[in-house]
Amino acid sequence: MRTAEITRTTAETQITVSINLDGTGKYDVTTGVGFFDHMLDQLARHSLIDITLRATGDLHIDDHHTVEDCGIALGQALAKALGDKRGIRRFGHFALAMDDSQIACALDLSARPFLVWNVDFPTAKIGTFDTELVREFFQALATHGGITLHVDRTHGFNSHHIAEATFKSVARALRMAVEPDPRMAGELPSTKGAL
């Protein structure tokens, strides 16, 4: 069973997250940031990774620490659940259309974290949620999950749609990458002998 649980406690946030890579996309997420909860639900549903996450943070300051630290904890859980990565597809890509928005994602579970981010938002906020935090979340996820992650906005004029399409596109690419490859038979998807 490819599962992991992470607890992360700092002076700013307290987070517990558990994931199951071989799940069905079940989600049970409470962060205190409504729009972010909605996005994490999309991440679980479309990656088919079961995610249970509880976060409390210094929301009286702003949402930044909570969103970033959830990305850190989820990235750590992903890396732990993947283990040595034998038998996985490793690479994933998906171009997702949602109404006016189209987001393309390509990723590599390489253990070499890198984020290429070409996603602009026409507004600074979605309700009370700062749109710049979408990038902060994916930067933390990529760094702590060991993911080379490229995300590009092809189209989009509605900030809510752009953000949601981003989470769904990354989720679908992640689903592809973590899936067992029946042709790999437990082999490591690398010529280096390690990932």
trRosetta pair geometry for C-beta under 8 A, 3 or more apart (Angstrom, degrees):
i j d omega theta_ij theta_ji phi_ij phi_ji
1 20 7.1 -42 180 -139 99 97
1 22 6.8 -119 -145 38 63 128
2 20 7.1 111 84 -162 66 53
2 21 4.0 -38 104 41 120 121
2 22 5.6 108 40 -17 99 100
2 81 4.9 82 163 174 81 90
2 82 7.0 40 -164 -90 121 32
2 83 7.2 -111 -127 -3 92 108
2 178 7.8 171 125 176 153 111
3 18 7.0 10 -178 -177 101 92
3 19 6.6 -180 -148 91 60 53
3 20 4.8 -16 -101 -102 94 71
3 21 7.3 -144 -76 7 43 77
3 81 5.8 -50 -169 -120 7 105
4 18 7.0 -171 95 -145 45 57
4 19 5.7 2 54 51 84 91
4 76 7.9 -151 143 124 140 68
4 77 4.4 166 98 -160 119 71
4 78 7.5 -136 45 -48 143 14
4 80 3.8 120 -128 94 144 113
4 81 3.9 -113 -11 -57 112 84
5 16 7.2 -1 -174 -173 94 89
5 17 7.1 176 -149 92 53 48
5 18 4.2 -14 -101 -100 86 90
5 19 8.0 175 -80 17 46 59
5 77 7.0 9 -116 -121 12 109
6 15 7.6 3 109 113 94 98
6 16 7.2 174 90 -149 52 46
6 17 5.2 -2 56 57 94 92
6 18 7.8 174 20 -79 60 46
6 73 4.9 175 103 -163 129 83
6 74 8.0 -154 46 -72 139 22
6 76 4.9 110 -114 96 156 115
6 77 4.5 -116 -6 -67 120 90
6 80 6.9 159 -63 11 104 146
7 15 7.1 167 -154 91 44 56
7 16 4.9 -10 -104 -103 79 82
8 13 7.1 15 110 102 100 104
8 14 7.6 173 92 -151 58 34
8 15 4.6 -1 57 59 97 102
8 16 7.9 -179 23 -76 64 38
8 17 8.0 5 6 8 103 101
8 69 6.2 -169 112 179 136 103
8 72 6.5 127 -133 101 170 111
8 73 4.6 -127 3 -86 135 108
8 76 7.4 128 -62 33 123 149
9 13 7.6 -145 -136 100 37 56
9 14 5.0 12 -115 -116 81 78
9 15 7.6 -166 -71 29 48 60
10 13 5.5 30 48 46 99 70
10 14 7.8 -156 34 -70 54 50
10 65 7.9 -128 80 -176 131 120
10 69 6.8 -131 20 -117 129 142
12 57 6.1 17 149 -153 75 90
12 58 5.1 -72 -155 0 74 120
12 65 4.1 -97 154 -179 134 153
12 69 7.0 176 95 -41 108 146
13 55 6.2 -15 -168 -165 112 98
13 56 6.9 163 -153 87 62 47
13 57 4.0 -13 -103 -102 90 96
13 58 7.1 -95 -64 -1 67 78
13 65 5.4 -170 -38 139 113 103
13 66 5.6 153 -105 -99 127 56
13 69 4.3 164 58 69 156 164
13 70 8.0 -114 177 -44 155 69
14 55 7.1 160 83 -150 52 50
14 56 5.1 2 53 55 97 93
14 57 7.5 -167 24 -73 57 58
15 53 7.1 -14 -165 -165 95 90
15 54 7.0 167 -148 88 48 55
15 55 4.5 -1 -105 -105 87 87
15 57 8.0 13 -58 -61 94 101
15 69 5.7 -180 -20 133 142 107
15 70 6.1 -172 -127 -92 146 61
15 73 4.6 -128 117 -40 136 161
16 53 7.3 174 90 -146 53 46
16 54 5.1 9 52 52 93 98
16 73 7.9 -150 -132 -172 9 147
17 51 7.0 -24 -162 -162 98 86
17 52 6.9 159 -153 86 48 57
17 53 4.5 3 -108 -106 88 86
17 54 7.8 -164 -72 28 53 56
17 70 7.5 119 -65 -150 135 71
17 73 4.7 131 7 139 132 116
17 74 5.8 -110 173 -81 168 62
17 77 5.1 -103 106 -40 114 151
18 50 8.0 -18 114 115 83 97
18 51 7.7 156 82 -152 50 41
18 52 4.8 2 54 55 94 104
18 53 7.9 -162 27 -69 54 54
18 77 7.1 -173 -127 -142 22 139
19 23 7.7 -113 -178 -10 63 133
19 49 5.5 -2 -166 170 109 109
19 50 6.4 152 -156 82 51 64
19 51 5.4 -6 -104 -100 85 67
19 52 7.8 -162 -72 26 44 66
19 74 7.4 90 -51 -144 136 73
19 77 4.8 115 10 144 119 126
19 78 6.7 -4 64 -77 164 59
19 81 5.7 -82 88 -43 108 154
20 23 4.0 101 91 -53 105 107
20 49 6.8 168 76 -164 49 62
20 50 4.0 13 44 46 103 114
20 81 7.6 -174 -120 -139 23 141
21 49 5.6 -22 -117 -117 44 96
21 78 7.9 102 -82 -136 107 66
21 81 5.1 154 -31 146 114 130
21 82 7.2 109 -70 -76 155 63
21 178 5.1 -127 -160 161 119 135
23 26 5.9 -105 173 23 128 89
23 44 7.9 -35 93 -168 139 92
23 48 6.0 178 83 160 71 65
23 49 5.7 83 41 -158 114 26
23 50 3.1 -175 -120 -22 166 96
24 48 6.0 -42 -146 -154 21 85
24 50 6.8 35 38 -65 57 98
25 44 5.3 124 -163 142 60 73
25 45 4.3 70 176 -134 122 36
25 46 6.9 93 -128 -18 129 20
25 47 6.9 149 -104 64 87 55
25 48 4.6 -56 -52 -111 90 43
25 49 7.0 47 -97 39 52 34
25 50 6.9 -66 -24 -77 4 55
26 44 6.8 -68 86 160 27 129
26 50 4.4 10 54 -124 91 95
26 51 7.7 -174 94 33 59 50
27 40 6.8 154 -156 125 132 82
27 41 4.6 158 104 -125 160 64
27 44 3.7 145 -76 65 109 156
27 45 6.4 -59 -16 -46 126 78
27 50 7.3 -161 -70 -153 46 52
27 51 5.2 6 -117 62 78 90
27 52 7.7 168 -157 -80 40 46
28 51 7.5 -166 38 102 58 58
28 52 4.6 1 63 -118 104 80
28 53 7.5 160 90 27 61 55
29 37 5.0 166 111 -146 108 79
29 40 4.6 164 -143 98 167 129
29 41 6.0 -136 30 -62 131 74
29 44 7.4 -167 -36 -15 124 137
29 51 6.4 17 -68 114 106 107
29 52 7.5 -159 -71 -146 56 31
29 53 4.7 15 -121 55 79 101
30 37 6.6 13 -111 -111 33 127
30 53 7.3 -175 37 97 49 69
30 54 5.6 7 63 -119 95 66
30 55 7.1 -170 102 35 58 66
31 36 5.5 -60 69 97 146 121
31 37 5.5 -166 26 -69 97 85
31 40 7.3 114 -20 1 129 148
31 53 6.9 -3 -63 122 92 112
31 54 8.0 174 -81 -161 50 27
31 55 4.2 10 -125 57 74 119
31 57 7.5 2 -177 7 82 115
31 66 5.6 125 177 165 107 121
31 67 7.7 78 166 -82 150 57
31 70 6.1 -25 -112 -72 134 146
32 55 6.8 -110 12 94 96 86
32 56 6.6 82 -26 -120 136 53
32 57 6.7 -157 50 37 136 84
32 59 5.3 -116 131 -49 133 151
32 66 6.6 -96 61 -144 108 162
33 36 3.9 30 103 26 115 122
33 37 6.5 163 83 -23 60 82
33 59 7.1 -169 -66 -112 87 122
33 63 4.9 88 -106 -136 137 123
33 66 5.9 154 -21 103 128 138
33 67 6.6 -41 49 -67 169 92
33 129 6.7 99 180 -103 106 104
34 37 5.7 -53 -150 29 29 113
34 38 6.7 29 154 -18 63 104
34 127 7.6 -50 76 99 116 158
34 129 7.8 -121 67 -54 75 118
35 38 5.5 -53 -156 33 37 116
35 39 6.6 35 148 -18 67 103
35 126 5.7 136 -146 100 159 113
35 127 5.8 176 -52 43 131 127
35 128 7.8 -178 -5 58 124 68
35 129 4.1 -84 53 -33 145 152
35 163 7.9 17 166 120 116 155
36 39 5.5 -52 -149 36 37 112
36 40 6.4 35 153 -17 68 103
36 63 7.0 173 -28 -176 140 133
36 66 7.5 139 76 115 168 109
36 67 5.7 -128 -117 -102 147 98
36 70 7.4 121 164 46 130 160
36 129 6.6 167 -41 -125 82 132
36 133 7.5 -57 -87 121 117 133
36 137 7.7 172 -138 -78 108 145
37 40 5.9 -57 -147 38 31 108
37 41 6.4 39 151 -24 64 103
38 41 5.6 -50 -152 30 31 117
38 42 6.9 32 149 -19 61 102
38 164 7.8 -47 131 -100 107 102
39 42 5.5 -51 -155 32 37 113
39 43 6.6 42 146 -23 66 101
39 134 7.8 -141 -141 -113 163 90
39 137 8.0 94 116 89 142 174
39 163 6.5 -69 -98 151 126 105
39 164 6.8 -133 -107 -103 81 60
39 167 4.6 -171 -166 -68 88 160
40 43 5.2 -44 -147 31 40 118
40 44 6.6 39 154 -16 66 100
40 51 6.5 -123 168 111 100 148
40 53 6.5 -77 167 43 152 145
40 70 7.3 -73 -85 160 137 140
40 167 7.8 -105 -70 -153 26 140
41 44 6.0 -56 -153 37 31 108
41 45 6.1 27 155 -17 67 112
42 45 5.8 -56 -138 40 30 109
42 46 5.9 4 172 1 67 116
42 164 6.1 178 -83 -153 170 79
42 167 4.5 84 92 114 124 125
42 168 5.3 -71 169 -70 118 79
42 171 6.4 -141 137 -23 74 152
43 46 6.9 -70 -138 46 17 93
43 47 6.0 1 169 -5 59 121
43 49 7.6 -37 140 58 80 110
43 51 6.9 22 96 -4 101 158
43 167 5.2 -84 -63 -176 82 102
43 168 8.0 -124 -81 -81 44 38
43 170 7.1 -21 -119 88 92 104
43 171 4.8 -169 -141 -83 47 114
43 174 8.0 22 -165 40 85 149
44 47 6.4 -72 -138 44 19 99
44 49 5.9 -107 -134 79 60 72
44 50 6.6 42 -158 -136 112 23
44 51 4.1 -122 -90 21 118 111
44 171 7.6 -60 8 -131 13 130
45 48 7.9 9 171 -71 25 42
45 171 7.4 23 69 174 60 158
46 167 7.7 123 39 129 133 78
46 168 4.9 96 -10 -143 174 72
46 171 3.6 87 87 111 103 137
46 172 5.4 -53 158 -57 110 75
46 175 6.9 -109 140 -33 61 133
47 171 4.0 -111 -47 -164 86 82
47 172 7.1 -123 -86 -62 57 26
47 174 4.7 -19 -124 85 120 113
47 175 4.5 -167 -149 -61 51 87
47 178 7.6 49 -179 28 105 132
48 175 5.4 80 24 -124 99 114
49 171 8.0 -137 21 -149 103 89
49 174 7.2 -48 -16 124 132 122
49 175 7.4 -142 -26 -91 89 74
49 178 7.2 46 -75 61 116 161
51 74 7.4 3 -135 -121 126 110
53 70 6.6 65 -179 -144 142 107
53 73 7.6 130 -134 102 109 129
53 74 7.3 -22 -95 -75 137 100
55 66 5.5 119 143 -157 132 95
55 69 7.2 146 -141 92 127 106
55 70 5.5 -54 -68 -79 156 105
56 66 8.0 -83 156 -112 15 113
57 63 7.8 86 90 -145 135 45
57 65 5.3 -180 -170 95 128 100
57 66 3.4 -158 32 -78 158 96
57 69 6.9 159 -97 43 131 133
58 61 4.6 22 134 12 107 114
58 65 5.7 34 43 50 100 141
58 66 7.5 -161 42 -43 54 93
59 62 7.3 -37 -152 156 44 9
59 63 6.3 22 -125 -89 81 60
59 66 6.4 9 -73 -26 85 143
61 64 7.6 -68 110 35 106 99
61 65 7.2 45 71 5 129 119
62 65 7.8 115 76 5 72 81
62 130 7.3 24 175 -13 123 134
63 66 5.5 -71 -165 48 60 111
63 67 5.4 51 145 -22 93 112
63 129 6.6 -29 35 -129 168 69
63 130 6.5 -178 53 19 115 100
63 133 6.1 -22 102 -93 112 164
64 67 6.2 -66 -147 38 24 104
64 68 6.1 13 165 -10 65 114
64 130 7.4 -8 -72 48 82 141
64 133 6.3 -139 -107 -103 59 110
64 136 6.8 -55 -150 145 78 172
65 68 6.0 -60 -140 44 27 107
65 69 5.7 19 166 -14 66 116
66 69 6.2 -62 -140 42 21 104
66 70 6.3 25 158 -22 61 108
67 70 5.9 -56 -151 32 27 112
67 71 6.8 29 150 -18 61 104
67 133 4.5 37 98 -178 168 121
67 136 6.0 77 110 93 115 117
67 137 5.2 -77 166 -72 96 98
68 71 5.6 -57 -159 33 35 114
68 72 6.6 36 147 -20 67 102
68 133 7.6 -107 -49 -149 76 88
68 136 5.0 -64 -84 156 92 112
68 137 6.8 -126 -93 -85 41 49
68 139 7.9 -24 -130 71 90 100
68 140 5.0 144 -164 -51 66 147
69 72 5.2 -43 -147 32 42 116
69 73 6.3 39 155 -16 68 103
69 140 7.4 -110 -76 -164 15 159
70 73 5.8 -54 -143 40 32 108
70 74 6.1 30 157 -16 66 109
70 137 6.9 -19 79 -129 98 99
70 140 7.8 98 73 97 51 145
71 74 5.9 -55 -140 41 27 108
71 75 6.1 30 158 -21 63 109
71 136 7.0 -169 2 130 153 66
71 137 4.3 176 -68 -158 126 55
71 138 6.9 -110 -134 -49 135 15
71 139 7.1 56 143 67 156 56
71 140 2.9 101 104 81 121 117
71 141 4.4 -90 -162 -44 91 74
71 144 7.2 132 133 31 72 121
72 75 5.9 -60 -151 36 25 111
72 76 6.4 23 154 -17 63 108
72 140 4.7 -71 -54 -178 66 116
72 141 7.9 -108 -61 -72 25 41
72 143 7.6 -29 -107 78 73 107
72 144 4.8 102 -147 -22 57 160
73 76 5.7 -54 -147 37 31 111
73 77 6.3 31 154 -19 65 106
73 144 7.8 15 -27 116 14 156
74 77 5.6 -54 -146 37 32 112
74 78 6.2 37 154 -23 65 105
74 141 5.8 -24 87 -112 110 94
74 144 7.9 108 72 85 55 120
74 145 7.3 -27 115 -63 72 118
75 78 5.6 -52 -147 33 31 113
75 79 6.5 29 156 -17 64 105
75 140 6.2 -149 -11 139 135 68
75 141 4.5 173 -67 -148 103 41
75 142 7.0 -65 -112 17 133 13
75 143 6.5 33 172 70 170 59
75 144 3.1 110 98 83 131 92
75 145 3.4 -110 -149 -38 81 81
75 146 7.7 139 -180 1 101 56
75 147 7.4 -118 -134 3 103 110
76 79 5.9 -54 -148 37 31 110
76 80 6.3 29 154 -18 65 109
76 144 5.0 -45 -50 161 72 118
76 145 7.4 -99 -38 -76 25 60
77 80 5.7 -57 -146 39 30 111
77 81 6.1 27 158 -18 67 109
78 81 6.0 -58 -144 38 26 107
78 82 6.3 25 157 -19 63 110
78 141 7.6 53 10 -165 145 86
78 145 4.3 6 73 -128 130 111
78 147 7.8 -5 111 -44 145 119
78 178 7.9 -102 -158 -90 97 133
79 82 5.9 -59 -149 35 28 111
79 111 7.9 95 -131 -105 110 81
79 144 6.9 -118 -10 148 130 63
79 145 5.3 -169 -46 -141 91 47
79 146 5.4 94 -103 9 116 112
80 83 7.5 25 171 -65 36 53
82 85 5.1 14 161 -82 107 77
82 88 6.9 -28 -149 -34 100 157
82 109 6.5 -156 -141 180 160 140
82 178 6.7 -108 -97 -127 101 96
83 86 7.5 -43 100 18 109 85
84 188 7.0 -68 145 -98 99 107
84 195 7.3 117 178 49 57 93
85 88 5.3 -74 -168 26 73 123
85 90 6.7 69 175 -94 122 91
85 109 6.3 177 -126 120 134 122
85 188 6.6 69 91 -137 88 79
85 189 6.9 -86 140 30 106 95
85 195 4.7 -49 53 66 147 138
86 184 7.6 176 173 139 61 121
86 186 5.0 17 151 -173 118 60
86 187 6.4 -166 -157 107 86 8
86 188 5.3 -55 -102 -75 72 64
87 180 5.1 -9 143 -141 106 87
87 181 6.2 -165 179 42 55 76
87 184 4.8 160 -130 99 50 120
87 185 6.9 -116 -108 94 99 11
87 186 4.5 -19 -62 -97 117 32
87 187 6.6 104 -74 38 59 44
87 189 7.9 -129 1 -35 4 96
88 109 6.8 -24 110 61 143 147
88 177 6.8 36 159 157 116 58
88 178 5.8 -51 -146 -152 128 33
88 179 6.8 123 -150 73 75 34
88 180 6.3 -70 -99 -99 51 40
88 181 6.4 79 163 -8 17 94
88 184 7.5 -48 35 59 19 164
88 189 6.3 -90 74 -4 67 131
89 92 6.9 87 100 -67 122 81
89 176 6.0 -82 86 155 152 68
89 177 5.6 -131 81 -138 99 31
89 178 7.5 -11 37 34 93 12
89 179 5.3 24 -7 65 119 84
89 180 7.7 101 -29 147 78 7
89 181 4.7 127 -79 -62 66 107
89 184 7.9 -156 -82 -21 43 139
89 189 7.0 70 173 -80 16 163
90 108 6.5 13 154 -154 87 69
90 109 5.2 -127 -149 48 59 96
90 110 7.5 76 -175 -72 105 60
90 177 5.9 -42 138 -158 14 85
90 189 4.1 -142 -26 91 138 148
90 190 7.6 148 -112 -51 160 84
90 195 7.4 -129 -122 -117 120 159
91 106 7.7 -10 -171 -172 93 83
91 107 7.2 166 -153 89 51 52
91 108 5.4 -14 -103 -103 76 73
91 109 7.7 -134 -67 13 33 78
91 176 7.5 -37 108 120 53 109
91 177 5.8 -131 107 -108 9 92
92 105 7.6 -1 114 115 93 101
92 106 7.4 176 95 -150 51 44
92 107 5.2 -5 60 58 90 93
92 172 7.5 178 169 120 120 55
92 173 3.7 130 125 178 108 65
92 174 5.9 -176 72 -63 164 17
92 175 6.9 133 -139 58 145 50
92 176 3.6 141 -124 72 99 104
92 177 3.4 -88 -23 -39 114 93
92 178 7.8 -14 -46 -6 139 62
93 104 7.5 2 -172 -176 92 85
93 105 6.5 -176 -145 96 50 59
93 106 4.3 -1 -106 -106 100 76
93 107 7.3 173 -77 18 56 61
93 173 5.4 22 -101 -120 14 107
93 176 7.1 -56 28 67 44 155
94 104 7.4 -172 97 -147 42 51
94 105 5.5 3 55 54 79 96
94 169 5.1 -173 95 -158 103 68
94 170 8.0 -152 53 -61 116 13
94 172 3.8 93 -93 98 175 117
94 173 4.5 -135 9 -57 100 78
94 176 7.0 165 -48 -7 105 132
95 102 6.5 13 178 -179 92 100
95 103 7.4 -178 -150 92 52 39
95 104 4.4 -14 -103 -102 84 85
95 105 7.8 178 -80 21 41 59
95 154 7.4 27 -152 -10 109 143
95 169 7.0 2 -133 -132 19 118
96 102 6.9 175 88 -148 43 57
96 103 5.5 -11 58 60 92 84
96 104 7.8 169 17 -85 63 38
96 105 7.7 7 2 6 105 102
96 165 5.3 179 103 -164 109 85
96 168 5.2 -175 169 104 166 105
96 169 3.9 -142 15 -81 122 87
96 172 6.3 141 -66 18 122 143
97 101 7.2 157 -156 91 47 54
97 102 4.9 -17 -100 -99 70 89
97 165 7.4 -31 -162 -132 13 127
98 101 5.0 -9 66 66 85 101
98 102 7.7 164 23 -82 60 42
98 103 7.8 -4 15 9 104 100
98 161 5.3 -172 109 -165 106 91
98 164 6.0 -121 128 97 168 104
98 165 4.1 -153 24 -81 123 102
98 168 6.8 108 -51 42 134 146
99 158 6.8 -17 103 39 132 137
99 161 5.0 -89 60 -130 119 143
100 155 6.4 -127 160 138 63 105
100 156 5.5 113 116 -126 88 48
100 157 5.3 -61 144 32 147 83
100 158 5.4 109 49 8 129 102
100 161 5.7 92 51 97 86 161
101 153 7.3 -60 -156 -146 91 97
101 155 6.1 -178 -138 96 29 77
101 156 3.5 37 -110 -100 81 110
101 157 8.0 -148 -71 18 77 44
101 158 6.7 -99 -41 55 108 86
101 161 4.1 173 -8 134 127 103
101 162 4.8 -169 -118 -85 139 53
101 164 7.7 126 63 63 152 82
101 165 4.2 -159 116 -4 126 153
102 153 7.4 118 81 -165 57 55
102 154 4.2 -40 93 62 109 113
102 155 4.4 51 24 36 98 96
102 156 6.8 -154 25 -45 51 93
102 165 6.9 -120 -117 176 14 151
103 119 7.0 17 -124 -104 110 117
103 151 6.6 -7 -175 -169 107 90
103 152 7.0 157 -158 82 59 46
103 153 5.8 -31 -103 -103 76 59
103 154 7.0 -164 -87 12 23 84
103 156 7.5 21 -56 -39 83 141
103 162 7.1 117 -62 -158 116 60
103 165 4.3 147 3 129 118 103
103 166 4.9 -157 -137 -85 166 55
103 168 7.7 122 58 64 126 84
103 169 4.2 -134 100 -11 107 154
104 151 7.5 162 85 -153 52 43
104 152 4.8 -11 59 61 98 98
104 154 6.0 70 -14 -34 104 112
104 169 6.7 -145 -125 -168 10 144
105 149 7.3 -25 -160 -164 98 82
105 150 6.9 152 -155 85 49 61
105 151 5.2 -6 -104 -104 83 75
105 152 7.8 -177 -75 24 41 67
105 166 7.8 112 -63 -154 118 57
105 169 4.2 144 -7 138 117 102
105 170 4.9 -175 -124 -83 164 54
105 172 7.5 133 55 63 125 87
105 173 4.3 -121 106 -15 113 147
106 150 4.8 -3 59 58 89 112
106 173 6.6 -157 -111 -138 22 144
107 147 5.5 -12 -167 -175 116 109
107 148 6.3 158 -156 85 58 61
107 149 4.8 0 -110 -107 103 66
107 150 7.0 -167 -75 26 56 67
107 170 7.3 70 -35 -143 140 75
107 173 5.0 111 18 138 109 128
107 174 6.7 1 61 -76 151 65
107 177 6.0 -66 91 -48 103 153
108 112 7.7 -4 99 54 115 96
108 147 7.1 147 73 -161 47 60
108 148 4.2 2 53 53 100 112
108 177 7.5 -175 -122 -128 24 134
109 145 7.7 -72 -129 147 83 97
109 146 6.8 58 -168 101 62 94
109 147 6.0 -31 -105 -106 54 76
109 177 5.2 140 -22 162 112 125
109 178 7.2 103 -54 -78 154 67
109 195 7.1 48 118 163 81 139
110 146 6.7 -142 75 154 51 88
110 147 7.3 103 28 -137 76 29
110 148 5.0 19 21 -7 128 111
110 195 6.4 -120 -158 -156 35 99
111 146 3.9 -16 -117 -175 45 133
111 195 5.1 149 -3 159 121 67
112 146 6.9 53 5 -170 24 78
112 148 5.7 12 85 -57 88 106
113 142 5.0 126 -155 143 95 79
113 143 4.5 96 171 -116 157 39
113 144 7.6 54 -92 -13 150 24
113 145 7.3 119 -99 65 108 59
113 146 5.5 -95 -56 -125 88 31
113 147 6.1 37 -115 49 73 46
113 148 7.0 -172 -138 -72 22 50
113 149 8.0 -9 -154 4 67 95
114 142 6.9 -91 63 161 22 130
114 148 4.8 10 48 -125 97 76
114 149 7.1 -180 86 30 55 61
115 135 7.9 120 155 -166 145 83
115 138 6.3 127 -130 125 132 96
115 139 5.2 -86 -5 -107 165 67
115 142 4.7 149 -68 53 98 163
115 143 7.7 -47 -26 -46 113 80
115 149 5.2 -9 -110 69 69 99
115 150 7.9 158 -161 -85 42 39
115 151 7.7 -17 -164 14 86 101
116 149 7.3 -166 32 100 66 53
116 150 4.2 0 60 -117 114 79
116 151 7.1 168 90 27 67 56
116 152 7.9 -10 119 -59 102 87
117 135 5.4 68 -163 -130 158 109
117 138 7.1 138 -97 88 117 130
117 139 7.6 -41 -47 -67 142 91
117 151 5.7 7 -119 60 60 100
118 151 6.9 -171 40 98 65 58
118 152 4.4 9 67 -118 116 72
118 153 6.2 -139 118 23 75 74
119 134 7.1 -86 108 108 138 129
119 135 7.0 -178 65 -75 110 96
119 151 5.6 -23 -33 123 121 108
119 152 7.1 -169 -61 -141 75 17
119 153 4.5 110 -118 -32 64 111
119 162 6.7 147 -170 170 104 112
119 166 6.0 44 -130 -97 158 134
120 153 6.4 -119 30 43 65 147
121 124 7.4 130 102 -89 118 23
121 131 3.9 -104 70 159 171 152
121 132 7.8 -126 29 -60 132 51
121 134 7.5 122 -50 25 133 136
121 159 4.7 56 -163 -125 104 101
121 162 5.9 -179 -107 83 77 147
121 163 7.3 24 -102 -55 123 93
122 157 5.9 29 -23 -161 151 57
122 158 7.7 -39 35 -92 125 13
122 159 5.8 -127 49 -59 78 93
122 162 8.0 139 5 -9 85 148
123 126 7.0 119 87 -69 120 59
123 131 6.4 127 90 -25 67 143
123 159 4.5 -85 41 -35 101 148
124 130 6.7 -33 162 -141 77 71
124 131 6.1 -151 -171 23 26 106
124 132 7.5 -12 -154 -21 71 97
125 128 6.5 -30 -169 -142 126 16
125 129 6.2 136 -160 69 74 44
125 130 6.0 -44 -100 -98 74 41
125 131 6.4 -142 -90 -20 18 88
125 159 7.9 94 96 117 27 163
126 129 4.8 -23 63 64 85 106
126 131 6.0 99 -18 -75 93 89
126 159 5.1 -152 -78 116 98 116
126 160 5.2 129 -142 -81 125 74
126 163 6.2 -75 -34 3 159 151
129 133 6.7 -102 178 45 86 131
130 133 4.8 96 81 -16 91 105
131 134 5.9 -23 -175 0 57 112
131 159 5.6 -82 -95 -164 137 125
131 163 6.7 -124 -133 -70 87 121
132 135 6.1 -47 -172 34 54 109
132 136 6.6 57 136 -21 73 106
133 136 4.9 -50 -145 38 48 119
133 137 6.2 56 154 -26 72 96
134 137 6.0 -52 -156 30 29 111
134 138 6.8 15 154 -7 62 108
134 163 5.3 -132 -91 -126 143 95
134 166 6.2 66 179 85 131 155
135 138 6.0 -64 -148 44 34 103
135 139 6.0 39 154 -25 69 106
136 139 5.7 -51 -144 34 29 114
136 140 6.5 26 157 -15 63 106
137 140 6.0 -63 -155 38 28 107
137 141 6.2 26 152 -19 66 110
138 141 5.3 -49 -138 38 37 115
138 142 6.0 38 160 -19 67 105
138 149 6.3 -145 173 124 106 151
138 151 6.6 -21 169 -7 164 150
138 166 7.7 -88 -52 160 142 119
138 170 6.9 -135 -115 -95 118 161
139 142 6.1 -57 -146 38 25 108
139 143 6.2 23 157 -18 62 112
140 143 5.8 -56 -142 38 28 110
140 144 6.1 -1 170 6 66 114
141 144 6.8 -73 -140 50 19 90
141 145 5.4 0 170 -2 62 127
141 147 6.8 -14 129 34 80 136
141 149 7.5 53 95 -37 99 164
142 145 6.2 -64 -123 50 18 99
142 147 4.4 -102 -133 71 65 97
142 148 7.4 73 -159 -105 111 12
142 149 4.3 -112 -99 13 125 128
149 170 7.3 20 -153 -128 121 111
151 166 6.2 52 -171 -145 135 98
151 169 7.2 124 -134 95 95 126
151 170 6.6 -25 -95 -71 121 104
153 156 5.5 -80 -167 28 116 125
153 162 6.2 3 -120 -147 130 110
153 166 7.7 -40 -79 -78 91 102
156 161 6.1 -164 -143 99 105 104
156 162 4.2 109 161 -86 150 98
156 165 7.0 -145 -92 38 137 146
158 161 4.1 61 83 15 108 114
158 162 6.6 175 85 -16 54 85
159 162 5.6 -53 -144 35 33 113
159 163 6.3 31 159 -17 66 105
160 163 6.0 -58 -150 38 28 108
160 164 6.2 20 157 -13 65 112
161 164 5.9 -59 -141 42 29 107
161 165 5.9 29 160 -19 66 110
162 165 6.0 -57 -144 39 24 109
162 166 6.4 31 153 -25 61 107
163 166 5.6 -56 -154 30 30 115
163 167 6.7 24 155 -13 65 103
164 167 5.9 -53 -150 37 34 107
164 168 6.2 28 155 -14 67 110
165 168 5.7 -58 -143 43 31 109
165 169 5.9 34 158 -23 67 109
166 169 5.9 -55 -142 35 25 109
166 170 6.4 21 160 -12 62 108
167 170 6.0 -58 -147 40 28 107
167 171 6.1 33 153 -24 63 110
168 171 5.4 -54 -146 36 31 116
168 172 6.4 29 157 -18 65 104
169 172 6.0 -54 -148 35 30 108
169 173 6.5 26 154 -14 64 107
170 173 5.8 -58 -147 41 32 109
170 174 6.0 34 154 -22 67 109
171 174 5.6 -57 -146 38 28 112
171 175 6.4 37 153 -26 63 102
172 175 5.5 -44 -149 27 33 118
172 176 6.8 34 152 -17 61 101
173 176 5.8 -54 -156 34 34 112
173 177 6.4 29 151 -18 67 110
174 177 5.7 -58 -144 38 33 110
174 178 6.1 17 165 -10 70 110
175 178 6.7 -66 -142 40 21 97
175 179 6.6 35 158 -41 59 105
176 179 6.1 -53 -158 10 27 118
180 184 7.4 -139 -176 51 68 114
181 184 4.0 70 81 -6 108 115
181 189 7.1 91 16 -77 145 124
182 185 7.7 34 175 -60 41 63
184 187 4.7 -130 -179 48 80 89
184 189 6.3 -46 -122 -71 142 90
188 193 6.7 87 75 -147 151 28
188 194 7.2 -34 -175 -86 157 21
188 195 6.4 -174 -168 -12 108 105
189 195 7.3 23 64 -54 76 144
190 193 6.9 -102 101 -2 102 19
190 194 6.9 -70 87 64 144 24
190 195 5.2 163 -19 -65 147 96
192 195 7.4 123 64 -70 117 57
